[in-house]
């Protein structure tokens, strides 16, 4: 058995994470921050920090319900620190109070966190709601186009 600081092949990393090898390759294509070392012939070697990042991605996708797009947004907004928190089983604090308000008669709902602002740290729920809001706005625009069509 390898020590905790040893590099892992893709098959060893996949076994440790409980995912197929093709999933690791797919995640590499979707997340620029996943970059295992590659030796001659393209053989991948995952460092301990690579495995921690992959554990964070796995936790966000499987346990916290993020989408690929949501994990990408979370990384953009909060960096690798948040992904590593997912690997350790810790998530960012969830807002204590939330409510949905509309701003104006025909506008989309806005998620308001305690303190009345949408700023601050993203939560898994907020990221998911933003993804859903994007989908709903696209659907609404499509419906409006269909209604206005001759």
RAFENKA-V618913 format. One record per run of one state. SS is the DSSP state (2 for helix, 1 for strand, 0 for the rest). FROM is the first residue (numbers start at 1). TO is the last residue. Records with the same first field share a line. If there is no record, write none. Layout:
BEGIN
SS->FROM-TO, FROM-TO
END
This chain:
BEGIN
0->1-7, 18-20, 31-36, 39-39, 43-43, 47-47, 64-67, 79-79, 88-97, 103-108, 114-116, 118-123, 149-150
1->8-9, 37-38, 44-46, 98-102, 109-113, 117-117
2->10-17, 21-30, 40-42, 48-63, 68-78, 80-87, 124-148
END
